[in-house]
Amino acid sequence: MNEGDSSQALGLAPISRPKLYEVVAARLEAAIRDGRLKPGDRLPSERDLMETFETGRPSVREAFLFLEKKGLIETENGRRARVRQPDVFSVLESLDSVIHLSLQDGETFKDLFAARSFLEQAMARNAAKNITDAQLTLLRERLDDNGRAIGDRHEFVRTDALFHRTLFEVADNRIFEAVHDAFAGWVEERRSKLQRESFTEQHAHRQHTGIFNAIAFRDPDAAETAMRDHLKGWWAAWVTQKELPQDAYVDPPPAT
């Protein structure tokens, strides 16, 4: 076996050179990560970076776009780019394109839906234990808004998400709230393709009412069960309309 054949057998391939914008982005990211550039700091001007890296304006601008998509910087018209204050919202937002692409795979969608179901059940259970009177009033208002939205698909989806988000707000944890917003967006893109008649919305609202009642009675077990049944209903609709195998979704473990 000659040297070329040996390399091919090992699965080796030529080393590709990084593009200029990738080099610029990597060096700026390193400066952000090691603290030379701190949240709120302005980045050097495009002209200064062009001179520093001995590259053209397109490479600098592509590097800015790359870093912005990662949630590390923010750009403003007419002003120098600025290092963004890191938070979980921006981190999850930066995953959008990757998640949306991976959701085309049925197994990934199944896993994401199961993860969401687990968290939603935990939030319902926690709400039944810890919701305040003011939060319960807000949950009631959002339930009523959801009922009035039946027949208006866009408004029903919006009020549906707000009802669920209220349960995450009870936990008083910004990470949970960010995860809810991300999950809602990722799953809703697929769920929005389902045929959804008004009777389906009426059924969903009745289930929301069941969740609310369990929480109002401060019954954690009933709240968790009501949420699990509610989400299983949506999965059943997906299975029916997308012709997935009935066993494609398995209940996650209890949130207790």
N, C-alpha and C positions, 0 to 999 in steps of 0.2 A: 504494500500500500504506500503510495507516494504521499508527500506532505499535504498536497491539496485534498486528496481523498480523506486523509486523517482529519483535517479540519472540518470537512463536510460531515463526517461521521459524528463529530462532536457537536454538530449543530451550530458551529461558529459562523459568523458573518462579518463582513467589513464594518468597521466602526464608522458611524455616521457623524459628521461634524455638526455641532449645534448651530442653529441659525443665530445671526447677530442679535436679534431681539431677545432670544432666549438667554444669551449671555448677559445682556443689559438687565433683563428682568431678574436673573439669578443674583447679580451683584447688588441690585437695589433691595431685593428681598433679604439678602444677608445683612445689609445695613439696618433694615427694620427689625430683624430678629435679634440682632446683638445689641440693639439699643442706640446705635449711632443716629438713627432716625426714629423719633418717638411719635406716638399718637398726637395728631395736631400739627406736627412739623410740616412745613412746605418742602417738597422735593426741589432739587436744583432745576433751573429752567431747561427747556429743551435744548437751547443753544449750548448751555454749559455742559449738559450731558453728551451732546454731540462731540464737543471738543474733548471731554474727558475720555470717552470710549472710542474716539476717532471713528465715528459711524455717522450715517445719515439720519435725517429727521424721521423717515418711515420706520426705522428700527426702534427709535426711541418711543414713537407713538404706539407701535405694536406692543412694546414692553409695558407701557402704561395700561393699555387695554387688557393685557394678560394679568397684570397685578390687580386691576380693578375687578376683573371677573373672579379673582381669588378672594376678594373682599379686603385686600391689604391697603388699597389707596382709593381715593375718590377724586374725580376730576371736575372742574368747574370751568365754564366758558370764560375766557379772558383772565384766568388766574392759574397760578401754578398748582399742580397736583399736590394733594395733602395726604399724609398717612392717616388711615382710618382707625378710629378707636375700635379695637376688636370686640366682637360680641358673638354670641351663639347664633343670632339671627343672620348675620352676614356669613357666618361659616356654612350654615345650612343652605342659605341662598346660593352660595357658590357651587353647591352640589347639584343644583336644579338640572342642568343640562345632562349630567351623567346619569342621574336618577331617572329622568324622563326617558332616556335612551334604554336603560336597563329594564324599565317596566314593560318594554315590548316582549320581554321573556316572561312566560306565564309563571314559572317557578319563583322568579324574583317578585312578581306582583303578589303571589300567594304569601310569600314570606313577609312582605311589607304590610299586607292587610292583616296578617296574624299578629304582627308586632303592634300595629295600631289598635287592634281589638284588645290586646293585653293591657295597653296603657289606658284605653278608654274605660275598661272595666275597673282598673285601679282608681282612676279619677272619680268614677261614679261612687265607688265604695268610700273613698276618702271624703267626698262631698257629703255623703249621708252621715258621716261621723263629725265633720268639722265645719259645715257651711254655716255662715252667720245669717241672721234675719235679713240683713241688707242684701247679702248675696242671693238668698232665696227669693227675695222680691225681684231682683234683677233676672234671675233664672225664669221666674214666672212671666216677666215682661217679654223675655226673648222667646219663650214658649208661645205666648199669645201672638207675637209678631210672626212666628213661623206658621201658626194656624191661619192668620190672615193672608199669608202669601200663597196658600194653596191655589193652584191654577196659573201662577206666574212662575215659570220654571227658574228663571234667573234669581228672582227674589227669594224663592223657596230655598235654593241652594245657599244663598247668602245667609239667610236667617237660620238655616240648619247648622251651618258652620259656627255661627255665633252662639247658638244654644250649647253645642258641644264645647266650645271654647270656654264658656263660663265655668264649666266643671274643672277645667285646667287652671283657671284663675283662682279657684278656691284654694288650690295647693300653694299659692303665693310663691311660685318658683319660676323665674323667667326662662329657665331652660325648658321646663315642661311646656310653657306657652309657645316658645319657639318651635319645639318639636311638633306641637299640635298644628301650628300654621303650616309647617313644612309637610307633614303627613296629609293634611287636608288638601293642599295644593297638588301633591303627587298623586293621591288616590282619585281626587275629583276629576282630573284630566281623563282617566279611564272611565270613571263612573258616569261622567257626563254623556258618554256615548250610548248609555243604556236608554231604551225606550222607557219613558217615565210619564205615565198618564196621571190625571188628577187623583184617581183612586189610590194609586201607589203613594202619592204625596199624603193623602188622607191617612193611609195606613202608617206611614212613617211618623206623622204627627201624633197619631194615637200612641205609638210606641214611645215617642218623646214624653207624652203625658204620663205614661206608666213609669218612665224613669224619674220624672219630676215628682210624682206621688210617692215613690219609694224613698226618695231623698227627703221630701217634706216630712215623712213619717220617721225619718232618721233610722231607716232599716238598711244597713250596709249589704246584707245578703241579697235582699230583693232588688236593690239598686244595681248591684253587679250582674245579677241574672237578667234584669230588664235590658241592660246595655248589651250583654252578650247576645240575647235573642234579637235585639234590634240590628246589630251588625251582621249576624248570621242571615237575616232577611235580605240585606243588601247583597251578600255574597251569593245567596240562592238565586237572586235575580240575575246576577252576573253569569252564573253557571248556566242558567236556562237560556239566556239570550246569546251567549258566546259559545255554547255547546262544549263547555269544559266538563271533564269527568266529575261526577258527583263527589268523589272523595278527594278532589283537588285541594280542598281546604280542610284543615284539621283545627279544632278548637285549641287555642293556646291554654297553658295551665291556668288555674284560677289565680286571681290577683291577691288572694288572701295570704 
